[in-house]
Amino acid sequence: MPATTKTAMTTATFRLPPELKARVDNLAKMTRRSPSSFYSQLVEEHIGELEEVYRCLAIREGIKAGTIKTYTTEEVENELGL
């Protein structure tokens, strides 16, 4: 029998609207999985998207504030000799 590796887990507490909790609970019941497995899956699959959105927002704010320099297409082409 192959060895299984266990990943260390920690507990997170957060609030949900009752409708969302009911949906996760129903899905868990239908699939005979724990609600926490769905919360973990949702976070794991979508955290990257949220990180990217907030990175983009930070860049946009940096551009607006003048702390991040931007370049025109012409400047880039000239720099690259295109």
N, CA, C and O atoms as a GROMACS GRO file, in nm:
protein
  328
    1MET      N    1   0.085  -0.118   0.000
    1MET     CA    2   0.000   0.000   0.000
    1MET      C    3   0.089   0.124   0.000
    1MET      O    4   0.179   0.133   0.084
    2PRO      N    5   0.067   0.221  -0.093
    2PRO     CA    6   0.153   0.339  -0.098
    2PRO      C    7   0.133   0.428   0.023
    2PRO      O    8   0.024   0.438   0.079
    3ALA      N    9   0.241   0.491   0.063
    3ALA     CA   10   0.235   0.583   0.177
    3ALA      C   11   0.162   0.711   0.135
    3ALA      O   12   0.178   0.758   0.022
    4THR      N   13   0.085   0.764   0.225
    4THR     CA   14   0.017   0.891   0.197
    4THR      C   15   0.086   1.000   0.275
    4THR      O   16   0.131   0.980   0.388
    5THR      N   17   0.094   1.115   0.214
    5THR     CA   18   0.154   1.228   0.284
    5THR      C   19   0.043   1.316   0.335
    5THR      O   20  -0.057   1.338   0.268
    6LYS      N   21   0.062   1.366   0.455
    6LYS     CA   22  -0.036   1.455   0.514
    6LYS      C   23   0.017   1.597   0.510
    6LYS      O   24   0.134   1.622   0.539
    7THR      N   25  -0.069   1.687   0.474
    7THR     CA   26  -0.033   1.828   0.472
    7THR      C   27  -0.081   1.890   0.602
    7THR      O   28  -0.195   1.867   0.644
    8ALA      N   29   0.004   1.968   0.664
    8ALA     CA   30  -0.036   2.037   0.786
    8ALA      C   31  -0.147   2.136   0.753
    8ALA      O   32  -0.140   2.208   0.653
    9MET      N   33  -0.248   2.139   0.835
    9MET     CA   34  -0.361   2.228   0.812
    9MET      C   35  -0.379   2.318   0.933
    9MET      O   36  -0.336   2.286   1.044
   10THR      N   37  -0.443   2.430   0.910
   10THR     CA   38  -0.476   2.521   1.017
   10THR      C   39  -0.623   2.559   1.003
   10THR      O   40  -0.685   2.532   0.900
   11THR      N   41  -0.677   2.620   1.104
   11THR     CA   42  -0.818   2.656   1.103
   11THR      C   43  -0.834   2.803   1.066
   11THR      O   44  -0.759   2.888   1.112
   12ALA      N   45  -0.933   2.830   0.983
   12ALA     CA   46  -0.970   2.968   0.948
   12ALA      C   47  -1.116   2.987   0.984
   12ALA      O   48  -1.198   2.898   0.963
   13THR      N   49  -1.147   3.102   1.036
   13THR     CA   50  -1.285   3.133   1.071
   13THR      C   51  -1.329   3.253   0.991
   13THR      O   52  -1.258   3.354   0.987
   14PHE      N   53  -1.444   3.244   0.927
   14PHE     CA   54  -1.495   3.356   0.849
   14PHE      C   55  -1.647   3.350   0.848
   14PHE      O   56  -1.707   3.247   0.878
   15ARG      N   57  -1.707   3.460   0.814
   15ARG     CA   58  -1.852   3.470   0.811
   15ARG      C   59  -1.902   3.460   0.668
   15ARG      O   60  -1.840   3.511   0.574
   16LEU      N   61  -2.015   3.393   0.653
   16LEU     CA   62  -2.080   3.379   0.523
   16LEU      C   63  -2.226   3.417   0.536
   16LEU      O   64  -2.286   3.399   0.642
   17PRO      N   65  -2.283   3.470   0.430
   17PRO     CA   66  -2.428   3.486   0.432
   17PRO      C   67  -2.493   3.347   0.445
   17PRO      O   68  -2.441   3.250   0.391
   18PRO      N   69  -2.605   3.338   0.515
   18PRO     CA   70  -2.670   3.208   0.535
   18PRO      C   71  -2.697   3.133   0.404
   18PRO      O   72  -2.691   3.010   0.401
   19GLU      N   73  -2.728   3.206   0.298
   19GLU     CA   74  -2.758   3.140   0.170
   19GLU      C   75  -2.636   3.066   0.116
   19GLU      O   76  -2.649   2.955   0.064
   20LEU      N   77  -2.518   3.128   0.127
   20LEU     CA   78  -2.397   3.061   0.077
   20LEU      C   79  -2.362   2.940   0.163
   20LEU      O   80  -2.324   2.836   0.110
   21LYS      N   81  -2.373   2.955   0.293
   21LYS     CA   82  -2.345   2.841   0.381
   21LYS      C   83  -2.439   2.726   0.350
   21LYS      O   84  -2.397   2.610   0.348
   22ALA      N   85  -2.566   2.756   0.327
   22ALA     CA   86  -2.664   2.652   0.295
   22ALA      C   87  -2.626   2.581   0.165
   22ALA      O   88  -2.641   2.459   0.154
   23ARG      N   89  -2.578   2.657   0.067
   23ARG     CA   90  -2.539   2.597  -0.061
   23ARG      C   91  -2.420   2.503  -0.042
   23ARG      O   92  -2.418   2.393  -0.098
   24VAL      N   93  -2.320   2.547   0.036
   24VAL     CA   94  -2.204   2.461   0.060
   24VAL      C   95  -2.247   2.338   0.139
   24VAL      O   96  -2.204   2.227   0.109
   25ASP      N   97  -2.331   2.356   0.240
   25ASP     CA   98  -2.379   2.243   0.320
   25ASP      C   99  -2.456   2.143   0.233
   25ASP      O  100  -2.438   2.022   0.248
   26ASN      N  101  -2.540   2.193   0.144
   26ASN     CA  102  -2.615   2.104   0.054
   26ASN      C  103  -2.522   2.028  -0.039
   26ASN      O  104  -2.540   1.908  -0.062
   27LEU      N  105  -2.423   2.097  -0.092
   27LEU     CA  106  -2.326   2.032  -0.180
   27LEU      C  107  -2.249   1.924  -0.103
   27LEU      O  108  -2.225   1.815  -0.156
   28ALA      N  109  -2.211   1.954   0.019
   28ALA     CA  110  -2.139   1.857   0.101
   28ALA      C  111  -2.226   1.733   0.126
   28ALA      O  112  -2.179   1.620   0.118
   29LYS      N  113  -2.352   1.757   0.156
   29LYS     CA  114  -2.444   1.645   0.181
   29LYS      C  115  -2.461   1.559   0.055
   29LYS      O  116  -2.459   1.436   0.062
   30MET      N  117  -2.477   1.626  -0.061
   30MET     CA  118  -2.496   1.554  -0.188
   30MET      C  119  -2.376   1.467  -0.222
   30MET      O  120  -2.391   1.356  -0.275
   31THR      N  121  -2.256   1.516  -0.191
   31THR     CA  122  -2.134   1.448  -0.231
   31THR      C  123  -2.070   1.367  -0.120
   31THR      O  124  -1.968   1.301  -0.140
   32ARG      N  125  -2.130   1.372  -0.001
   32ARG     CA  126  -2.076   1.303   0.116
   32ARG      C  127  -1.932   1.347   0.147
   32ARG      O  128  -1.847   1.268   0.188
   33ARG      N  129  -1.909   1.476   0.127
   33ARG     CA  130  -1.781   1.536   0.165
   33ARG      C  131  -1.808   1.637   0.275
   33ARG      O  132  -1.922   1.674   0.300
   34SER      N  133  -1.703   1.680   0.340
   34SER     CA  134  -1.720   1.780   0.446
   34SER      C  135  -1.732   1.919   0.385
   34SER      O  136  -1.672   1.946   0.281
   35PRO      N  137  -1.807   2.007   0.448
   35PRO     CA  138  -1.812   2.145   0.400
   35PRO      C  139  -1.672   2.207   0.396
   35PRO      O  140  -1.641   2.284   0.304
   36SER      N  141  -1.588   2.175   0.493
   36SER     CA  142  -1.455   2.235   0.495
   36SER      C  143  -1.373   2.195   0.372
   36SER      O  144  -1.287   2.272   0.328
   37SER      N  145  -1.398   2.077   0.316
   37SER     CA  146  -1.324   2.038   0.196
   37SER      C  147  -1.360   2.130   0.079
   37SER      O  148  -1.275   2.159  -0.005
   38PHE      N  149  -1.485   2.174   0.074
   38PHE     CA  150  -1.525   2.267  -0.032
   38PHE      C  151  -1.468   2.406  -0.009
   38PHE      O  152  -1.425   2.472  -0.104
   39TYR      N  153  -1.467   2.452   0.116
   39TYR     CA  154  -1.407   2.583   0.145
   39TYR      C  155  -1.259   2.581   0.106
   39TYR      O  156  -1.210   2.675   0.044
   40SER      N  157  -1.188   2.474   0.141
   40SER     CA  158  -1.047   2.464   0.107
   40SER      C  159  -1.028   2.464  -0.045
   40SER      O  160  -0.941   2.532  -0.098
   41GLN      N  161  -1.110   2.386  -0.114
   41GLN     CA  162  -1.100   2.378  -0.259
   41GLN      C  163  -1.126   2.514  -0.324
   41GLN      O  164  -1.053   2.555  -0.414
   42LEU      N  165  -1.229   2.583  -0.277
   42LEU     CA  166  -1.262   2.714  -0.333
   42LEU      C  167  -1.148   2.814  -0.314
   42LEU      O  168  -1.112   2.887  -0.406
   43VAL      N  169  -1.092   2.816  -0.194
   43VAL     CA  170  -0.982   2.910  -0.168
   43VAL      C  171  -0.860   2.872  -0.252
   43VAL      O  172  -0.799   2.959  -0.316
   44GLU      N  173  -0.826   2.745  -0.253
   44GLU     CA  174  -0.708   2.700  -0.327
   44GLU      C  175  -0.719   2.732  -0.476
   44GLU      O  176  -0.621   2.775  -0.538
   45GLU      N  177  -0.837   2.711  -0.533
   45GLU     CA  178  -0.854   2.731  -0.677
   45GLU      C  179  -0.866   2.879  -0.716
   45GLU      O  180  -0.839   2.914  -0.831
   46HIS      N  181  -0.906   2.965  -0.623
   46HIS     CA  182  -0.932   3.104  -0.662
   46HIS      C  183  -0.844   3.208  -0.596
   46HIS      O  184  -0.852   3.326  -0.631
   47ILE      N  185  -0.760   3.170  -0.503
   47ILE     CA  186  -0.674   3.267  -0.436
   47ILE      C  187  -0.580   3.335  -0.535
   47ILE      O  188  -0.551   3.454  -0.522
   48GLY      N  189  -0.532   3.261  -0.632
   48GLY     CA  190  -0.443   3.318  -0.733
   48GLY      C  191  -0.509   3.430  -0.812
   48GLY      O  192  -0.446   3.530  -0.844
   49GLU      N  193  -0.637   3.411  -0.844
   49GLU     CA  194  -0.710   3.515  -0.917
   49GLU      C  195  -0.720   3.642  -0.834
   49GLU      O  196  -0.699   3.752  -0.885
   50LEU      N  197  -0.753   3.627  -0.706
   50LEU     CA  198  -0.764   3.744  -0.619
   50LEU      C  199  -0.629   3.813  -0.601
   50LEU      O  200  -0.621   3.936  -0.601
   51GLU      N  201  -0.523   3.734  -0.586
   51GLU     CA  202  -0.390   3.792  -0.573
   51GLU      C  203  -0.356   3.875  -0.697
   51GLU      O  204  -0.302   3.985  -0.686
   52GLU      N  205  -0.387   3.821  -0.813
   52GLU     CA  206  -0.358   3.892  -0.939
   52GLU      C  207  -0.438   4.022  -0.948
   52GLU      O  208  -0.384   4.124  -0.989
   53VAL      N  209  -0.564   4.017  -0.912
   53VAL     CA  210  -0.647   4.138  -0.915
   53VAL      C  211  -0.588   4.246  -0.825
   53VAL      O  212  -0.577   4.362  -0.866
   54TYR      N  213  -0.550   4.209  -0.704
   54TYR     CA  214  -0.496   4.308  -0.611
   54TYR      C  215  -0.358   4.356  -0.651
   54TYR      O  216  -0.322   4.470  -0.624
   55ARG      N  217  -0.277   4.268  -0.718
   55ARG     CA  218  -0.149   4.315  -0.772
   55ARG      C  219  -0.173   4.419  -0.880
   55ARG      O  220  -0.105   4.522  -0.884
   56CYS      N  221  -0.270   4.394  -0.967
   56CYS     CA  222  -0.303   4.489  -1.074
   56CYS      C  223  -0.353   4.622  -1.017
   56CYS      O  224  -0.316   4.728  -1.065
   57LEU      N  225  -0.436   4.614  -0.914
   57LEU     CA  226  -0.484   4.737  -0.851
   57LEU      C  227  -0.369   4.816  -0.789
   57LEU      O  228  -0.366   4.939  -0.798
   58ALA      N  229  -0.274   4.747  -0.728
   58ALA     CA  230  -0.159   4.814  -0.669
   58ALA      C  231  -0.073   4.880  -0.776
   58ALA      O  232  -0.024   4.991  -0.758
   59ILE      N  233  -0.056   4.812  -0.888
   59ILE     CA  234   0.020   4.869  -1.000
   59ILE      C  235  -0.051   4.992  -1.053
   59ILE      O  236   0.011   5.095  -1.079
   60ARG      N  237  -0.182   4.982  -1.070
   60ARG     CA  238  -0.260   5.096  -1.119
   60ARG      C  239  -0.244   5.216  -1.026
   60ARG      O  240  -0.225   5.329  -1.072
   61GLU      N  241  -0.250   5.191  -0.895
   61GLU     CA  242  -0.233   5.300  -0.799
   61GLU      C  243  -0.092   5.358  -0.807
   61GLU      O  244  -0.074   5.479  -0.795
   62GLY      N  245   0.007   5.272  -0.827
   62GLY     CA  246   0.145   5.320  -0.842
   62GLY      C  247   0.163   5.406  -0.965
   62GLY      O  248   0.237   5.505  -0.963
   63ILE      N  249   0.097   5.368  -1.073
   63ILE     CA  250   0.102   5.448  -1.196
   63ILE      C  251   0.036   5.583  -1.173
   63ILE      O  252   0.091   5.687  -1.210
   64LYS      N  253  -0.082   5.581  -1.111
   64LYS     CA  254  -0.152   5.706  -1.082
   64LYS      C  255  -0.069   5.798  -0.992
   64LYS      O  256  -0.066   5.919  -1.012
   65ALA      N  257   0.000   5.739  -0.893
   65ALA     CA  258   0.079   5.817  -0.798
   65ALA      C  259   0.214   5.859  -0.855
   65ALA      O  260   0.284   5.942  -0.797
   66GLY      N  261   0.249   5.802  -0.969
   66GLY     CA  262   0.376   5.837  -1.031
   66GLY      C  263   0.494   5.760  -0.975
   66GLY      O  264   0.609   5.795  -1.004
   67THR      N  265   0.471   5.659  -0.896
   67THR     CA  266   0.581   5.580  -0.840
   67THR      C  267   0.620   5.463  -0.929
   67THR      O  268   0.722   5.398  -0.906
   68ILE      N  269   0.540   5.434  -1.030
   68ILE     CA  270   0.571   5.330  -1.128
   68ILE      C  271   0.576   5.398  -1.265
   68ILE      O  272   0.479   5.460  -1.308
   69LYS      N  273   0.688   5.385  -1.332
   69LYS     CA  274   0.706   5.448  -1.463
   69LYS      C  275   0.643   5.361  -1.570
   69LYS      O  276   0.651   5.238  -1.565
   70THR      N  277   0.582   5.425  -1.666
   70THR     CA  278   0.527   5.355  -1.782
   70THR      C  279   0.602   5.401  -1.906
   70THR      O  280   0.668   5.505  -1.907
   71TYR      N  281   0.590   5.322  -2.010
   71TYR     CA  282   0.659   5.351  -2.135
   71TYR      C  283   0.561   5.341  -2.251
   71TYR      O  284   0.471   5.256  -2.250
   72THR      N  285   0.577   5.426  -2.348
   72THR     CA  286   0.492   5.418  -2.468
   72THR      C  287   0.543   5.304  -2.555
   72THR      O  288   0.655   5.257  -2.538
   73THR      N  289   0.460   5.263  -2.648
   73THR     CA  290   0.501   5.159  -2.743
   73THR      C  291   0.622   5.207  -2.821
   73THR      O  292   0.714   5.130  -2.847
   74GLU      N  293   0.621   5.333  -2.859
   74GLU     CA  294   0.733   5.389  -2.935
   74GLU      C  295   0.863   5.383  -2.855
   74GLU      O  296   0.968   5.351  -2.910
   75GLU      N  297   0.856   5.414  -2.725
   75GLU     CA  298   0.976   5.408  -2.640
   75GLU      C  299   1.028   5.265  -2.630
   75GLU      O  300   1.150   5.243  -2.634
   76VAL      N  301   0.940   5.170  -2.618
   76VAL     CA  302   0.981   5.030  -2.609
   76VAL      C  303   1.043   4.984  -2.740
   76VAL      O  304   1.148   4.920  -2.742
   77GLU      N  305   0.978   5.018  -2.850
   77GLU     CA  306   1.032   4.979  -2.982
   77GLU      C  307   1.169   5.040  -3.005
   77GLU      O  308   1.260   4.972  -3.054
   78ASN      N  309   1.187   5.167  -2.970
   78ASN     CA  310   1.317   5.232  -2.985
   78ASN      C  311   1.424   5.165  -2.900
   78ASN      O  312   1.535   5.142  -2.946
   79GLU      N  313   1.389   5.134  -2.775
   79GLU     CA  314   1.483   5.067  -2.684
   79GLU      C  315   1.525   4.932  -2.736
   79GLU      O  316   1.641   4.891  -2.720
   80LEU      N  317   1.430   4.860  -2.800
   80LEU     CA  318   1.460   4.727  -2.853
   80LEU      C  319   1.512   4.729  -2.996
   80LEU      O  320   1.547   4.625  -3.051
   81GLY      N  321   1.518   4.848  -3.054
   81GLY     CA  322   1.566   4.860  -3.190
   81GLY      C  323   1.472   4.802  -3.294
   81GLY      O  324   1.516   4.747  -3.395
   82LEU      N  325   1.346   4.816  -3.269
   82LEU     CA  326   1.246   4.762  -3.363
   82LEU      C  327   1.198   4.867  -3.461
   82LEU      O  328   1.115   4.839  -3.547
   0.00000   0.00000   0.00000
